[in-house]
Amino acid sequence: MSTENCLANLATLQKSLGYRFSDESFLEQALTHPSFAYESRERDISDNGRLEFLGDSILGLVVSEHLYKKSRTFSEGQLTRHRSLLVNRTYLSKKAHEAGLPRYLRLGKGEDKMGGRQNATNLAGALEAVIGAIYIDGGFDKAEKFIMRHVVKK
């Protein structure tokens, strides 16, 4: 799938995500794998790494708070184990698939040919980057709502 096709209908993706970006460039960056940014050196394109870093932290906070409030009898160890079930690569990859992210990823040619759209690391990272992008675009409450709808409750 070409990059133009990946980003051609971001409105459809935003509907699937349940969040409309004020600045779609945040969503575009969240969907941009480092391999694509590297291959596009002549243009100023940022990959999703920084948004992934931010989204990972927000995801951890929201999931931790949810478990803390919901599971009042759990010990620290039990809370940690339950949190790890909701933030691990395999689970997040599944949630990225459910949200329809694979078809919108911007991947380098080699990464795409090697099955990068199905790679659990790429998908989990993209989902975390989307969380970071929602946080930057709309604030903590919007990111929390997205996490609860797409990661915790779904």
MARLOLO-665329 format. One record per atom (N, C-alpha, C): residue number from 1; atom name; z, y, x. Coordinates in steps of 0.001 Angstrom, whole numbers, plus 500000, padded with zeros to 6 digits. Example, Ala and Ser with C-alpha at 12.3 -4.5 7.8 and 13.67 -1.06 7.14 Angstrom:
2
     k    a        w        v        u
     1    N   507800   494310   513190
     1   CA   507800   495500   512300
     1    C   507800   496700   513200
     2    N   507080   497750   512850
     2   CA   507140   498940   513670
     2    C   507870   500030   512900
***
This chain:
154
     k    a        w        v        u
     1    N   500000   498819   500852
     1   CA   500000   500000   500000
     1    C   500000   501236   500892
     2    N   499145   502189   500585
     2   CA   499066   503389   501408
     2    C   500259   504289   501140
     3    N   500494   505181   502103
     3   CA   501594   506132   501962
     3    C   501391   507009   500747
     4    N   500151   507399   500498
     4   CA   499869   508248   499343
     4    C   500272   507523   498053
     5    N   499954   506230   497970
     5   CA   500328   505457   496785
     5    C   501838   505300   496673
     6    N   502509   505150   497822
     6   CA   503968   504989   497808
     6    C   504655   506200   497193
     7    N   504130   507377   497473
     7   CA   504794   508596   497024
     7    C   504096   509250   495837
     8    N   502977   508661   495389
     8   CA   502166   509287   494351
     8    C   502936   509500   493057
     9    N   503802   508594   492714
     9   CA   504467   508709   491428
     9    C   505985   508647   491599
    10    N   506506   509617   492304
    10   CA   507957   509657   492493
    10    C   508690   509888   491180
    11    N   508016   510432   490194
    11   CA   508652   510640   488886
    11    C   509061   509299   488282
    12    N   508215   508286   488446
    12   CA   508538   506954   487937
    12    C   509765   506395   488646
    13    N   509810   506549   489952
    13   CA   510975   506072   490703
    13    C   512229   506821   490276
    14    N   512125   508130   490147
    14   CA   513299   508911   489751
    14    C   513811   508491   488379
    15    N   512918   508149   487501
    15   CA   513328   507659   486180
    15    C   514083   506341   486333
    16    N   513566   505462   487177
    16   CA   514225   504184   487438
    16    C   515602   504385   488060
    17    N   515707   505374   488932
    17   CA   516982   505661   489594
    17    C   517969   506351   488660
    18    N   517457   506998   487631
    18   CA   518331   507746   486728
    18    C   518790   509054   487321
    19    N   518001   509574   488255
    19   CA   518341   510854   488882
    19    C   517054   511603   489185
    20    N   516989   512851   488773
    20   CA   515836   513719   489041
    20    C   516209   514678   490172
    21    N   515465   514594   491259
    21   CA   515732   515431   492427
    21    C   515254   516858   492199
    22    N   516094   517812   492572
    22   CA   515674   519217   492582
    22    C   514692   519438   493713
    23    N   514933   518759   494831
    23   CA   514072   518844   496014
    23    C   513626   517427   496373
    24    N   512394   517076   496001
    24   CA   511891   515716   496218
    24    C   511754   515356   497691
    25    N   511807   516345   498570
    25   CA   511700   516034   500001
    25    C   512872   515170   500461
    26    N   514017   515288   499807
    26   CA   515155   514428   500154
    26    C   514844   512971   499811
    27    N   514221   512751   498664
    27   CA   513842   511398   498270
    27    C   512769   510858   499212
    28    N   511788   511671   499552
    28   CA   510739   511247   500486
    28    C   511341   510828   501824
    29    N   512290   511613   502312
    29   CA   512940   511271   503584
    29    C   513728   509969   503451
    30    N   514395   509778   502324
    30   CA   515184   508561   502108
    30    C   514304   507316   502121
    31    N   513051   507469   501773
    31   CA   512120   506344   501698
    31    C   511317   506152   502988
    32    N   511580   506969   503994
    32   CA   510795   506955   505225
    32    C   511484   506154   506324
    33    N   510922   505013   506631
    33   CA   511420   504132   507695
    33    C   511115   504768   509053
    34    N   511956   504531   510054
    34   CA   511694   505091   511391
    34    C   510315   504739   511952
    35    N   509787   503568   511610
    35   CA   508469   503178   512120
    35    C   507372   504110   511603
    36    N   507496   504567   510370
    36   CA   506515   505492   509808
    36    C   506629   506854   510492
    37    N   507848   507333   510655
    37   CA   508055   508630   511306
    37    C   507523   508594   512736
    38    N   507736   507492   513432
    38   CA   507256   507361   514804
    38    C   505734   507402   514859
    39    N   505096   506687   513958
    39   CA   503630   506656   513942
    39    C   503026   507981   513489
    40    N   503821   508835   512887
    40   CA   503353   510128   512380
    40    C   503804   511263   513281
    41    N   503835   511021   514575
    41   CA   504367   512000   515526
    41    C   503696   513358   515449
    42    N   502418   513402   515063
    42   CA   501731   514688   515017
    42    C   502260   515578   513893
    43    N   502899   514974   512920
    43   CA   503503   515726   511822
    43    C   505016   515717   511990
    44    N   505656   516698   511416
    44   CA   507115   516783   511497
    44    C   507713   515979   510345
    45    N   507915   514672   510578
    45   CA   508442   513787   509538
    45    C   509764   513207   510022
    46    N   510787   513338   509198
    46   CA   512104   512786   509522
    46    C   512271   511441   508837
    47    N   512892   510501   509549
    47   CA   513149   509197   508938
    47    C   514461   509232   508168
    48    N   514802   508098   507569
    48   CA   515956   508027   506674
    48    C   517286   507714   507367
    49    N   517285   507650   508678
    49   CA   518500   507251   509393
    49    C   519722   508104   509113
    50    N   519560   509397   509143
    50   CA   520714   510283   508919
    50    C   521211   510200   507476
    51    N   520274   510116   506533
    51   CA   520680   509962   505130
    51    C   521347   508616   504898
    52    N   520867   507592   505584
    52   CA   521487   506263   505488
    52    C   522934   506311   505970
    53    N   523156   506982   507083
    53   CA   524516   507153   507628
    53    C   525428   507813   506598
    54    N   524958   508887   506008
    54   CA   525743   509611   505014
    54    C   525973   508761   503770
    55    N   524906   508136   503282
    55   CA   525019   507319   502080
    55    C   525956   506140   502243
    56    N   525955   505540   503428
    56   CA   526863   504430   503717
    56    C   528319   504864   503553
    57    N   528647   506045   504040
    57   CA   530021   506551   503925
    57    C   530397   506843   502484
    58    N   529493   507449   501754
    58   CA   529760   507770   500349
    58    C   529901   506490   499538
    59    N   529024   505532   499780
    59   CA   529103   504237   499102
    59    C   530454   503579   499359
    60    N   530878   503552   500608
    60   CA   532168   502948   500944
    60    C   533325   503624   500237
    61    N   533304   504944   500178
    61   CA   534366   505692   499504
    61    C   534395   505391   498010
    62    N   533242   505459   497365
    62   CA   533184   505249   495910
    62    C   533615   503829   495558
    63    N   533108   502851   496273
    63   CA   533465   501454   496000
    63    C   534949   501226   496265
    64    N   535462   501780   497347
    64   CA   536888   501624   497668
    64    C   537776   502229   496599
    65    N   537439   503433   496147
    65   CA   538233   504071   495098
    65    C   538166   503273   493802
    66    N   536975   502808   493455
    66   CA   536811   502014   492232
    66    C   537691   500759   492290
    67    N   537636   500038   493389
    67   CA   538434   498815   493511
    67    C   539930   499125   493523
    68    N   540315   500195   494186
    68   CA   541722   500588   494248
    68    C   542267   500832   492832
    69    N   541504   501548   492021
    69   CA   541953   501879   490665
    69    C   541864   500682   489717
    70    N   540820   499867   489866
    70   CA   540579   498752   488957
    70    C   541468   497554   489249
    71    N   541752   497313   490486
    71   CA   542433   496087   490915
    71    C   543816   496417   491469
    72    N   544697   496837   490595
    72   CA   546021   497331   491006
    72    C   546909   496270   491656
    73    N   546613   495006   491424
    73   CA   547455   493949   492000
    73    C   546887   493392   493308
    74    N   545711   493850   493718
    74   CA   545092   493337   494947
    74    C   545786   493883   496181
    75    N   545928   493024   497164
    75   CA   546443   493451   498466
    75    C   545332   494161   499238
    76    N   545678   494747   500368
    76   CA   544678   495393   501204
    76    C   543572   494407   501597
    77    N   543947   493213   501972
    77   CA   542965   492204   502352
    77    C   542032   491841   501213
    78    N   542588   491694   500009
    78   CA   541759   491377   498842
    78    C   540795   492528   498523
    79    N   541297   493758   498617
    79   CA   540436   494918   498380
    79    C   539293   494952   499397
    80    N   539611   494685   500641
    80   CA   538597   494681   501704
    80    C   537538   493623   501441
    81    N   537967   492424   501074
    81   CA   537007   491346   500790
    81    C   536102   491700   499609
    82    N   536674   492263   498550
    82   CA   535872   492637   497391
    82    C   534915   493785   497716
    83    N   535385   494733   498512
    83   CA   534495   495827   498914
    83    C   533318   495288   499711
    84    N   533592   494349   500611
    84   CA   532506   493815   501444
    84    C   531443   493119   500603
    85    N   531816   492586   499455
    85   CA   530833   491956   498567
    85    C   529877   492971   497943
    86    N   530343   494218   497802
    86   CA   529543   495256   497154
    86    C   528781   496150   498125
    87    N   529076   496045   499410
    87   CA   528411   496942   500368
    87    C   527650   496178   501458
    88    N   527541   494864   501324
    88   CA   526839   494110   502372
    88    C   525327   494204   502198
    89    N   524622   493927   503268
    89   CA   523169   494077   503327
    89    C   522458   493253   502254
    90    N   522866   492019   502054
    90   CA   522202   491147   501088
    90    C   522324   491697   499672
    91    N   523526   492090   499298
    91   CA   523757   492624   497958
    91    C   523007   493944   497750
    92    N   523072   494833   498750
    92   CA   522390   496119   498619
    92    C   520875   495950   498581
    93    N   520365   494979   499307
    93   CA   518936   494683   499272
    93    C   518522   494262   497859
    94    N   519317   493421   497238
    94   CA   519053   492996   495858
    94    C   519046   494202   494918
    95    N   519999   495092   495099
    95   CA   520082   496281   494248
    95    C   518905   497219   494502
    96    N   518431   497285   495738
    96   CA   517251   498098   496056
    96    C   516022   497542   495345
    97    N   515898   496212   495322
    97   CA   514806   495571   494586
    97    C   514885   495925   493106
    98    N   516072   495815   492527
    98   CA   516251   496108   491105
    98    C   515879   497546   490771
    99    N   516128   498455   491711
    99   CA   515797   499866   491504
    99    C   514319   500156   491757
   100    N   513596   499177   492288
   100   CA   512166   499348   492528
   100    C   511807   500029   493829
   101    N   512731   500070   494776
   101   CA   512479   500786   496023
   101    C   511377   500202   496911
   102    N   511192   498879   496984
   102   CA   510219   498353   497949
   102    C   508825   498975   497862
   103    N   508330   499189   496696
   103   CA   506961   499711   496564
   103    C   506826   501161   496997
   104    N   507945   501872   497135
   104   CA   507897   503283   497507
   104    C   508216   503539   498982
   105    N   508613   502516   499707
   105   CA   508967   502712   501121
   105    C   507761   503171   501928
   106    N   508002   504109   502823
   106   CA   506980   504535   503775
   106    C   507283   503815   505084
   107    N   506427   502857   505411
   107   CA   506618   502027   506594
   107    C   505463   502233   507561
   108    N   505746   502033   508857
   108   CA   504678   502001   509835
   108    C   503787   500802   509562
   109    N   502576   500847   510092
   109   CA   501604   499776   509822
   109    C   502130   498410   510251
   110    N   502705   498327   511435
   110   CA   503222   497047   511925
   110    C   504382   496544   511088
   111    N   505290   497435   510755
   111   CA   506451   497062   509937
   111    C   506000   496564   508566
   112    N   505019   497221   508000
   112   CA   504506   496818   506697
   112    C   503843   495438   506778
   113    N   503038   495216   507809
   113   CA   502354   493927   507978
   113    C   503334   492790   508212
   114    N   504471   493096   508798
   114   CA   505473   492059   509088
   114    C   506437   491841   507931
   115    N   506120   492383   506758
   115   CA   506960   492141   505585
   115    C   508129   493086   505451
   116    N   508000   494269   505986
   116   CA   509093   495238   505958
   116    C   509583   495638   504591
   117    N   508730   495500   503579
   117   CA   509147   495850   502213
   117    C   510116   494828   501627
   118    N   510183   493659   502235
   118   CA   511094   492615   501767
   118    C   512270   492424   502725
   119    N   512294   493178   503812
   119   CA   513338   493053   504827
   119    C   514651   493608   504281
   120    N   515676   492777   504260
   120   CA   516968   493166   503676
   120    C   517567   494385   504363
   121    N   517418   494481   505666
   121   CA   517961   495632   506395
   121    C   517257   496910   505968
   122    N   515934   496867   505874
   122   CA   515172   498047   505440
   122    C   515557   498468   504032
   123    N   515689   497488   503144
   123   CA   515986   497798   501749
   123    C   517409   498327   501569
   124    N   518364   497693   502214
   124   CA   519745   498171   502125
   124    C   519848   499581   502706
   125    N   519182   499796   503833
   125   CA   519192   501126   504454
   125    C   518554   502174   503569
   126    N   517464   501816   502911
   126   CA   516802   502763   502012
   126    C   517698   503100   500823
   127    N   518388   502107   500284
   127   CA   519294   502378   499165
   127    C   520428   503305   499603
   128    N   520996   503050   500767
   128   CA   522043   503942   501284
   128    C   521483   505340   501523
   129    N   520249   505429   502009
   129   CA   519622   506734   502230
   129    C   519393   507461   500913
   130    N   519025   506735   499865
   130   CA   518862   507350   498550
   130    C   520204   507907   498072
   131    N   521266   507174   498294
   131   CA   522605   507670   497936
   131    C   522897   508962   498689
   132    N   522607   508971   499988
   132   CA   522809   510188   500781
   132    C   521955   511335   500279
   133    N   520712   511039   499900
   133   CA   519807   512071   499395
   133    C   520302   512641   498067
   134    N   520796   511775   497196
   134   CA   521346   512256   495923
   134    C   522559   513142   496181
   135    N   523397   512743   497114
   135   CA   524572   513551   497455
   135    C   524160   514940   497953
   136    N   523198   514998   498859
   136   CA   522755   516284   499396
   136    C   522100   517130   498301
   137    N   521301   516503   497459
   137   CA   520561   517217   496423
   137    C   521437   517620   495239
   138    N   522349   516739   494837
   138   CA   523071   516991   493590
   138    C   524585   516979   493661
   139    N   525134   516599   494806
   139   CA   526581   516605   494949
   139    C   527232   515241   494778
   140    N   528525   515217   495032
   140   CA   529271   513964   495025
   140    C   529272   513288   493663
   141    N   529478   514057   492589
   141   CA   529554   513445   491257
   141    C   528274   512704   490880
   142    N   527124   513272   491230
   142   CA   525841   512612   490935
   142    C   525685   511346   491763
   143    N   526082   511404   493030
   143   CA   526007   510216   493894
   143    C   526949   509129   493377
   144    N   528136   509514   492978
   144   CA   529098   508550   492438
   144    C   528562   507898   491163
   145    N   527979   508677   490292
   145   CA   527413   508146   489053
   145    C   526305   507141   489364
   146    N   525440   507466   490326
   146   CA   524371   506562   490731
   146    C   524948   505250   491268
   147    N   525934   505337   492126
   147   CA   526552   504145   492723
   147    C   527183   503277   491643
   148    N   527899   503883   490737
   148   CA   528543   503111   489680
   148    C   527512   502411   488798
   149    N   526408   503079   488509
   149   CA   525374   502506   487644
   149    C   524536   501450   488358
   150    N   524195   501698   489619
   150   CA   523232   500832   490302
   150    C   523847   499828   491277
   151    N   525055   500070   491711
   151   CA   525662   499160   492703
   151    C   526867   498436   492122
   152    N   527783   499151   491530
   152   CA   529050   498564   491090
   152    C   528919   497833   489761
   153    N   528362   498459   488765
   153   CA   528393   497906   487402
   153    C   527184   497067   487036
   154    N   526110   497199   487726
   154   CA   524866   496559   487307
   154    C   524787   495116   487709
***
